[in-house]
């Protein structure tokens, strides 16, 4: 109900997208390769 009453849902969408990309996405995808090359 808060979404329908919110005058502008865009900031909420951006916030949700940020939370998704920072928290949920790393859980779904494997860890990215670190930019620093590790010596083998």
SVG drawing of the C-alpha trace seen along z (x, -y; Angstrom):
<svg xmlns="http://www.w3.org/2000/svg" viewBox="-2 -13 55 34">
<polyline fill="none" stroke="black" stroke-width="0.4" points="0.0,0.0 2.9,-2.3 4.0,-2.0 0.6,-3.0 0.4,-6.0 4.0,-7.1 4.0,-10.2 7.2,-9.1 8.1,-5.4 11.3,-6.0 13.6,-6.7 12.2,-3.6 12.9,-1.6 16.5,-2.9 16.9,-2.1 15.6,1.4 17.8,1.9 20.8,0.8 20.0,3.1 19.4,6.0 22.7,5.3 24.7,5.0 23.2,7.8 21.1,10.3 23.1,10.3 26.4,11.3 24.5,14.2 23.1,15.4 26.3,14.9 29.7,16.4 32.3,14.0 33.8,11.7 37.4,12.1 39.6,9.7 41.1,7.0 44.6,7.7 46.3,10.6 47.3,13.2 50.7,14.9 50.3,18.5"/>
</svg>
